């Protein structure tokens, strides 16, 4: 005759199997914070949390059509799925489903698994446009400034050729240039439909800084502009008076030193002759453009010294006879 204790012992294995089956076939946590992240049509679906003792499978479909699966996102232990090459029609709108399932290799008697549905994603309207590159060119006479913009490449291919954003958006693609005078905060905007643009109304010789963004006005406001480019600045071609006459000032200082040294050695005649030779070569070419020059007999730096008798007579620059 079996005792009550022996019956309980017989029940334990059955109870264990029931609990195990319940754990395997039970419900799994659903994905949260499902987000589409897409730049230049490189599209990643992300979610939280990272699965631990279960897995996720991603299904997707064009709205109103049958669901499909990405083979790289079946029973995955990650929290991302690259759907770039699955969303083949960039003009369609898609929705995705993240199913919570047992880990790979574990069976379950559930026929339907819990899932989370994503928001709608339309690649043509929703993908972000990345940073553009451009080249800054200034004409030799410094009168014209051009920007040459390179259309960013996308993650899409057609007949083994990688497409750029111009291939997809065609005439709807424009570029927005934001520019300012260097070291100034005031900004101006120039819009162009072309990749090559001449920026108008720039002051001659001034340095300007430029930033370029892709601009698609047909999109919603929050999706019209791409990521700003790196800022580039043109050179400042304006010289200050000091910079333009630096050779003159260096020469004058050297001449005074030589003259003073030779005078201190009681060789004034030789010093006068030496300085006259220096001035003969120097004055005709640079002296007329110096702020010290005011014309013959008009009291410039050298003419005053000449009147005091400290300097020998100077040759008159050409054109001032």
C-alpha positions as CSV (number, residue, x, y, z in Angstrom):
1,X,0.0,0.0,0.0
2,X,1.4,3.4,-1.1
3,X,1.8,6.0,1.6
4,X,0.9,9.7,1.3
5,X,4.6,10.6,1.3
6,X,5.4,8.3,-1.7
7,X,2.5,9.9,-3.6
8,X,4.0,13.4,-3.1
9,X,7.3,12.1,-4.4
10,X,5.7,10.8,-7.5
11,X,4.0,14.3,-8.1
12,X,7.3,16.3,-7.9
13,X,8.5,15.3,-11.4
14,X,5.2,16.1,-13.0
15,X,5.1,19.4,-11.2
16,X,8.6,20.3,-12.4
17,X,7.6,19.5,-16.0
18,X,4.5,21.7,-15.7
19,X,6.6,24.6,-14.4
20,X,9.2,24.2,-17.0
21,X,6.6,24.1,-19.8
22,X,5.0,27.2,-18.4
23,X,8.3,29.0,-18.3
24,X,9.1,28.1,-21.9
25,X,5.6,28.9,-23.3
26,X,5.0,31.9,-21.1
27,X,4.9,35.5,-22.3
28,X,8.2,37.5,-23.0
29,X,8.8,41.2,-22.4
30,X,7.8,43.3,-25.4
31,X,10.2,45.8,-27.0
32,X,10.0,49.5,-26.0
33,X,11.1,52.8,-27.5
34,X,11.1,51.5,-31.0
35,X,12.8,54.1,-33.2
36,X,13.8,54.5,-36.9
37,X,17.3,56.0,-37.4
38,X,18.0,56.9,-41.0
39,X,20.7,59.1,-42.7
40,X,21.2,59.2,-46.4
41,X,18.9,56.2,-46.7
42,X,21.0,54.1,-44.3
43,X,18.1,52.9,-42.1
44,X,18.4,51.2,-38.7
45,X,15.5,50.1,-36.5
46,X,16.3,50.3,-32.7
47,X,14.5,49.4,-29.6
48,X,14.9,48.7,-25.8
49,X,15.7,46.8,-23.7
50,X,18.5,44.5,-24.7
51,X,17.1,41.0,-24.6
52,X,18.6,38.6,-22.0
53,X,16.8,35.2,-21.7
54,X,14.8,35.7,-24.9
55,X,15.2,37.0,-28.4
56,X,13.6,39.3,-31.0
57,X,12.5,38.8,-34.6
58,X,11.8,41.8,-36.9
59,X,9.0,41.7,-39.5
60,X,8.3,44.6,-41.8
61,X,5.9,45.5,-44.6
62,X,4.8,48.2,-46.9
63,X,1.6,49.5,-45.4
64,X,-1.3,47.3,-46.6
65,X,0.9,44.5,-47.9
66,X,2.2,41.2,-46.5
67,X,4.8,41.0,-43.8
68,X,8.4,40.1,-44.6
69,X,11.4,39.1,-42.5
70,X,15.0,40.3,-42.6
71,X,17.1,37.1,-42.4
72,X,19.7,38.9,-40.2
73,X,17.0,39.9,-37.6
74,X,15.5,36.5,-36.8
75,X,15.8,35.3,-33.1
76,X,18.5,38.0,-32.7
77,X,20.0,38.8,-29.3
78,X,20.6,42.4,-30.2
79,X,18.4,45.5,-30.1
80,X,19.0,46.8,-33.6
81,X,18.1,45.7,-37.1
82,X,19.6,47.1,-40.3
83,X,16.7,47.4,-42.8
84,X,18.6,49.5,-45.4
85,X,18.4,46.9,-48.2
86,X,15.0,45.6,-47.2
87,X,13.2,49.0,-47.8
88,X,13.7,48.8,-51.6
89,X,11.0,51.3,-52.6
90,X,12.1,54.7,-51.2
91,X,8.8,56.3,-52.1
92,X,6.7,53.7,-50.1
93,X,5.9,53.9,-46.4
94,X,6.8,51.0,-44.0
95,X,5.9,49.7,-40.6
96,X,7.9,47.2,-38.5
97,X,7.0,44.6,-35.8
98,X,9.4,43.4,-33.1
99,X,8.4,40.0,-31.9
100,X,9.6,38.7,-28.5
101,X,10.4,35.0,-28.8
102,X,12.4,32.2,-27.0
103,X,16.2,32.2,-27.6
104,X,17.5,30.5,-30.6
105,X,17.4,26.8,-30.2
106,X,14.6,26.8,-27.6
107,X,11.1,25.6,-28.6
108,X,7.7,26.9,-27.5
109,X,4.1,25.8,-27.9
110,X,2.9,29.4,-28.4
111,X,1.5,30.0,-31.8
112,X,1.6,33.8,-31.5
113,X,4.3,35.8,-29.7
114,X,3.9,39.3,-28.2
115,X,5.1,42.1,-30.4
116,X,5.5,45.9,-30.6
117,X,4.6,47.8,-33.7
118,X,6.7,50.7,-34.9
119,X,5.7,54.1,-36.2
120,X,5.3,54.6,-39.9
121,X,8.6,55.3,-41.8
122,X,8.7,56.8,-45.3
123,X,12.4,56.9,-46.5
124,X,11.9,59.6,-49.2
125,X,10.3,62.0,-46.6
126,X,11.9,60.9,-43.4
127,X,15.6,60.0,-43.9
128,X,18.0,62.6,-42.6
129,X,20.4,64.2,-45.1
130,X,24.0,64.1,-43.9
131,X,26.8,66.7,-44.0
132,X,27.9,67.9,-47.5
133,X,31.4,68.7,-48.6
134,X,32.3,71.8,-50.7
135,X,35.3,73.5,-52.2
136,X,35.8,77.3,-51.9
137,X,37.4,79.1,-54.8
138,X,38.2,82.9,-55.3
139,X,39.1,84.5,-58.6
140,X,42.6,85.9,-59.1
141,X,41.3,89.4,-59.1
142,X,39.4,88.7,-55.8
143,X,36.2,89.9,-57.4
144,X,34.3,86.5,-57.5
145,X,33.8,83.7,-55.0
146,X,32.4,80.3,-55.9
147,X,31.3,77.3,-53.9
148,X,31.5,73.8,-55.5
149,X,29.3,71.4,-53.6
150,X,29.6,67.6,-53.8
151,X,26.3,65.7,-53.6
152,X,26.5,63.3,-50.6
153,X,26.4,59.6,-51.4
154,X,23.5,57.4,-50.1
155,X,23.4,53.8,-49.0
156,X,21.4,52.8,-52.1
157,X,22.7,51.2,-55.3
158,X,21.2,50.9,-58.8
159,X,22.8,48.4,-61.2
160,X,25.9,48.3,-59.0
161,X,26.3,52.1,-59.0
162,X,26.0,53.9,-55.7
163,X,23.4,56.7,-55.8
164,X,23.8,60.2,-54.4
165,X,21.1,62.4,-53.1
166,X,20.8,64.2,-56.4
167,X,20.0,60.9,-58.1
168,X,17.0,60.5,-55.8
169,X,15.7,64.0,-55.2
170,X,16.7,65.4,-58.6
171,X,15.3,69.0,-59.1
172,X,13.8,69.1,-55.6
173,X,17.3,69.2,-54.1
174,X,18.7,72.7,-53.4
175,X,21.6,74.0,-51.3
176,X,21.4,76.6,-48.5
177,X,24.5,78.7,-48.0
178,X,24.8,80.7,-44.7
179,X,27.7,83.1,-44.8
180,X,29.1,86.1,-42.8
181,X,32.0,88.4,-42.8
182,X,34.9,86.8,-40.9
183,X,34.8,87.8,-37.2
184,X,31.3,89.1,-37.6
185,X,28.0,87.7,-36.2
186,X,25.7,89.1,-38.9
187,X,24.6,86.3,-41.3
188,X,23.2,86.2,-44.8
189,X,21.5,83.3,-46.7
190,X,21.9,82.3,-50.3
191,X,19.8,79.4,-51.9
192,X,20.9,77.6,-55.1
193,X,19.5,74.8,-57.2
194,X,23.0,74.2,-58.6
195,X,26.1,72.5,-57.1
196,X,28.2,75.4,-58.4
197,X,27.2,78.8,-57.1
198,X,28.7,82.3,-57.2
199,X,28.0,84.2,-54.0
200,X,26.9,87.8,-54.8
201,X,27.5,91.1,-53.1
202,X,30.7,90.3,-51.3
203,X,33.0,93.2,-50.4
204,X,36.3,93.1,-52.4
205,X,39.2,91.6,-50.5
206,X,37.2,90.8,-47.4
207,X,37.3,87.4,-45.7
208,X,34.0,85.5,-45.5
209,X,33.0,82.3,-43.8
210,X,30.6,79.8,-45.5
211,X,28.4,76.9,-44.3
212,X,26.4,74.7,-46.7
213,X,23.3,72.5,-46.0
214,X,21.2,70.3,-48.3
215,X,17.8,71.9,-48.6
216,X,14.6,70.1,-49.8
217,X,11.7,72.6,-49.5
218,X,9.1,70.0,-50.5
219,X,9.6,68.1,-47.2
220,X,8.1,68.9,-43.8
221,X,9.9,71.8,-42.0
222,X,11.8,69.6,-39.6
223,X,13.1,67.5,-42.4
224,X,14.0,70.2,-45.0
225,X,17.6,70.9,-44.0
226,X,20.5,68.5,-43.9
227,X,23.4,68.5,-41.4
228,X,25.5,71.7,-41.7
229,X,28.9,71.3,-43.4
230,X,32.2,72.3,-41.9
231,X,32.7,76.0,-42.1
232,X,35.3,77.4,-44.5
233,X,36.6,80.9,-44.7
234,X,38.2,82.8,-47.6
235,X,41.5,84.6,-47.1
236,X,41.7,88.3,-46.1
237,X,43.3,90.1,-49.0
238,X,43.3,93.6,-47.5
239,X,46.6,94.8,-46.1
240,X,47.0,97.3,-43.4
241,X,49.2,100.4,-44.0
242,X,51.8,98.9,-41.7
243,X,51.8,95.5,-43.6
244,X,52.0,97.2,-46.9
245,X,55.1,99.3,-45.9
246,X,57.0,96.9,-43.7
247,X,59.9,96.8,-46.2
248,X,60.1,100.6,-46.1
249,X,60.3,100.7,-42.3
250,X,62.9,98.0,-42.0
251,X,65.0,99.8,-44.6
252,X,64.7,103.1,-42.9
253,X,65.8,101.6,-39.5
254,X,68.8,99.9,-41.1
255,X,69.8,103.1,-42.9
256,X,69.7,105.1,-39.6
257,X,71.8,102.5,-37.9
258,X,74.4,102.5,-40.7
259,X,74.5,106.2,-40.9
260,X,74.8,106.7,-37.1
261,X,77.5,104.1,-36.8
262,X,79.6,105.6,-39.5
263,X,79.2,109.2,-38.1
264,X,80.4,107.9,-34.7
265,X,83.6,106.8,-36.4
266,X,84.2,110.4,-37.8
267,X,83.6,109.1,-41.4
268,X,80.7,111.4,-42.1
269,X,81.6,112.0,-45.7
270,X,81.8,108.3,-46.4
271,X,78.5,107.8,-44.5
272,X,76.8,110.5,-46.6
273,X,77.9,108.9,-49.8
274,X,76.8,105.5,-48.7
275,X,73.3,106.7,-47.6
276,X,73.0,108.6,-50.9
277,X,73.6,105.4,-52.8
278,X,71.0,103.5,-50.6
279,X,68.4,106.3,-51.1
280,X,69.0,106.4,-54.9
281,X,67.9,102.7,-55.2
282,X,65.3,102.7,-52.5
283,X,63.4,106.0,-52.8
284,X,62.2,105.9,-56.4
285,X,60.5,102.5,-56.1
286,X,59.1,102.5,-52.5
287,X,59.3,105.9,-51.0
288,X,56.4,107.5,-53.0
289,X,54.0,105.0,-51.5
290,X,55.2,105.5,-47.9
291,X,53.2,107.6,-45.4
292,X,56.4,109.5,-44.8
293,X,56.5,110.8,-48.4
294,X,54.6,114.0,-49.1
295,X,56.2,115.2,-52.3
296,X,59.4,117.2,-52.8
297,X,59.8,119.9,-50.2
298,X,56.6,119.0,-48.3
299,X,58.2,118.1,-44.9
300,X,58.2,114.3,-45.0
301,X,60.4,112.3,-42.6
302,X,63.4,112.4,-45.0
303,X,62.8,115.9,-46.3
304,X,62.8,117.3,-42.8
305,X,66.1,115.6,-42.1
306,X,67.5,117.0,-45.3
307,X,66.5,120.5,-44.4
308,X,68.3,120.2,-41.1
309,X,71.4,119.2,-43.0
310,X,71.6,115.7,-41.5
311,X,70.9,114.0,-44.8
312,X,72.5,114.5,-48.2
313,X,70.3,115.7,-51.1
314,X,67.9,113.1,-52.3
315,X,67.0,112.2,-55.9
316,X,63.5,113.2,-56.8
317,X,61.2,110.3,-57.5
318,X,60.0,109.9,-61.2
319,X,56.8,111.8,-61.9
320,X,57.4,114.5,-59.3
321,X,59.7,116.8,-61.3
